[in-house]
Amino acid sequence: MKVALKSGIMTGAMIDAQFSRLNKNGRIYLGLFFALFSSFLSASPVAAAAPNLVIKDRGYSAEFVSQSVKDPLIMEAGSKKTVIFKFRNSGAADWNNSGRNFISAYTVEPKYRGSAFKGKNWISAAQTDKMKGTIKPGEAGELAIEFAAPKKVGEYIERFYLSAENKTWLKNGYFFIKIKVIEKKTDKADAKLENDAAATGEVSYKINKFMQAPTLAQAKGGEQIKLILAFQNIGQTVWKEHTISLANSLALAADGTKVSFADESWKDKNTLIDIIRDVPPDNFIRQELYFRAPKLAGKYTASFRFTVDGRAYDEGIINVPVTVTENARYDYVEPVFADAPAEIPRLASEPRIRVGLWSPDTTVQFISVAEDYSIFKGTEAAGLLPKNTPAALSYNDGIYKFKAGDLEFTTSDYIRLEPANDRRAVFKLVNYDHRVSWKGPRNFNQYRGAMEYRITQNQQKLYVINDLLFEDYVAGVAENADTSPYEYLKSQATAQRTYAYYIAEYSTKHDKRNFDVVATTGDQLYLGVESEGIMPNFVRAAAETRGFMVTYNNNIAITPYFGNTNGSTRTWKEAWGGTDKAWLQPVKAEYDARDFSRMNGHGVGMSQHDAAVRAKEEGLNWVALLKYYYTGVEVKKIYH
């Protein structure tokens, strides 16, 4: 079974194909292969010859999870077998299978062909049965397909594509299964043994550590070190869960007596990561992890262990010799997991956010920096804009106009430009003069992701909207000085991520303007790619707190922050009226009282000045800072 995977799993057939291309005169050039494989793993592998179908509604997207019988499905001529394919809803729309937009799969290559394997539960020879139940975003649904083998023996490939009936094809909905039809056996016992072996395989676990980078490391004390690992399932049993943890007790979170390699991204003081994900035989799993160089200069060895379904193997030991070239900075604080946030991801994947950038009163001049962009009239594909090709967008009396080179069109629907391949691609608004006095003589007019040009629902105001991944948005928020204490920057990144997610998901503040948050201090000052370049410490702080948000009673909490108080923060009701929020209670801001006599800002939530000084002088880490200013909260991993 091969599909367009986001999980980093690579099939054995793909590996074999790579080796066959590299094998010349009986020799395999492993250096080149590893380079190709590393590149392959860092991207999302895509099944060969996936049909190019139009996705009319981008709220419908799927991610393959598993299938109940591994390839090839071995069937006697004339026999029947049912295979259950499991897919996760990775889009924004519910899969309501009791309605007219139910999820099923159609045959492809060619599209709507009659299948020789049509079973009794199929809707037609070209369409499988529909998925059962309502599958909400992040949940997984099952598609049961009965295969009825033809009388002709041979090897077949049945190809399908998921569809929301009367609506759209599903993004990443292509999948296929290999089927081997064998002669009908007279000896039923032998046939049962062969079919059972094909369906389940012998129960055995075997692993191969395929990749480790780096094999040795050099860093300053306290610096973060990235570790990339890839393991292959060379046994016959599907892996259900894998864990990477410490191989000895010397890398525990700091308690004053042990060397610490711990990083805040770890699940707990012993476990770096614990993932529940099916890895079929012959497939690969790749993980990117982080640990930190010990605090004091010297030579160390970081030792970790890869375990599968609770089983540990010698092949799963990872040793990384580390040379610490100099002691950590005086203000470096080793992670202490007594107060570490619990990792409870509730979203299947990183969300997106829509940012209102600019309300232009003139033509918008757009150019892609290094990536082709797909052009849409609303959800209808309208062409491709090559990289470095200027485009002009304008609007008059209900009609949008687009012009770029030889491509020119008008439409009554909004215009959307999105990266053709790299979701983090950068575009520039050439005629947008966006300067911030305290940030120096820079024009902040470059952004990642997609752009929409559309009028508000009341037809009163045009907006340029940036639709991008949530972490790219957080990295572009410019509410801090990059020289601030690092733990403070991590607390701010988390507060800013939480605030934006709360406004996007639980507020109707900007719904009529077609976006989630505005790019000004009306929500948060978002300056995009140029801000990333001048704030590397904040960008790293955001990356190290990726997916973490503040919760109260397990609900996302709104997390306002401001410049400074005159000694105490305020409640929501004091500042804005209405009903108080339990986590926004007054707390002392001693460092504000020492340095200021007046309040700068609304006074609710986290005082930026007080928190920065508290991080420096008291050594509080980012979680402790958040829990100080937001009463009774937890800090939880909402997405990976």
C-alpha angles and dihedrals in degrees: 000000000000128000139157098285129200095181098077094247116145124195125233091241090059090051091049090052091052091051093048090054093049098042110100127168090349094305129109118209099219096183092060091042093053090049091052092045093049089051090047092051094048090057128053108268113232125206115249118262097007107176118251102237126170114254101210096178115037091194087080113079134145137200121201113238109171148317127228097231122039125230129305101044104208114211134172114235109274095014128124131224134172122219121193115214116197121207131180119224100239095170135081100252127082117246098230103185095182092064135069092272096061120158120249137138129253126203115254139186086079101022116240093006118160110256122225087212098058109151130201094263094056118111090219139340087275100040132057126217115283125261115261128241132001114301114199124203109289094021126106127235132194127231111197113202121187113208120203109197118225121232093250112092120222145092119296139179117211112199126198142174126205117240138186100220115246088000122063149312112267119249109249088010097135118114139150141187131211115228127192114199113201132185116279109262124223092204101076093188092056091046091051092051092049094047093046091050091049093047101045110012125213112305103253138131122213127161135193121199097221101174141015125175123210106023089187133011142204123198146142118266112286095010118140117248122201117221122194118194133178125188130185126215101227094166129084100250127086111244111233101182136011131190135192113202142151117297092205140014097255095088098055120134110278118283098157097264107061137060110255128215091163122136127194090243091069119108091231139335092289104029126066096184140348116195130184105205134130114248109184122209115287091021129117133226122204126196133185112207139170136219132168133241112249117264099249129059115259144084122299141161120227108208124193135172130220112210130184122208089340094309121122124205135187088238088062097063114113118196121184117182107215127199112199105204098192141002119277120263115279092251096050112124119197114226114268111198098199086088097028118132118257113244107234107153110197098175121070093219144000110293127225129235132207116221125195100225108170142356102215125199092192141043113305115231112208130185132171114230101210112342138069114250127213115227123220136186095212100307095337116103112241106174145290128289110208118224117273091019113130118230130191123209124189140165133210132167096340096318126109119207128201127188130174121153108308094346114094130155144150127219140174090222126078121270122240128188117191134171112271093216119351110061090201095054117140128238131184130218097215099194097039109108102198115166132163114203097215092049095061132242097328132127109223099204105124124094142172128242129009133348130211127194110200145137125247120263091257089054091237107111138030121222137190105218127198112211108192147143114288096240092051088054092050091049089054096052108112106195097120145056111252091223093063119115111289098234088051090053090053091051090050093049089053094046091048093048090049094047093051094047091049093051092045097048107028104030133070091201096124104016094115089053092055096240139089105227136007119240094232132078086274079090111351131328104255116185103167129208098353089058091052089058096054096039107052094150092054091046089054091046090053091049092050092052094042113160096002119131139172116256135185117199086351092301125114108262125213107243114200119183135181145181106273145317131219091248110313139044122236137231125253091250093052092054104035109006122231122089122343120241115229095227094050099074126145114272130179118264100195095170091052089051089052095050107028139043096191136050120250108201137358095310097226122129123344121017105215095207095045092046093049092051092043090054091051101041101033099032094231115169124227096267093050090050092053092048091050097056098033107053120227096355133140127215111226139179104247097176138000 
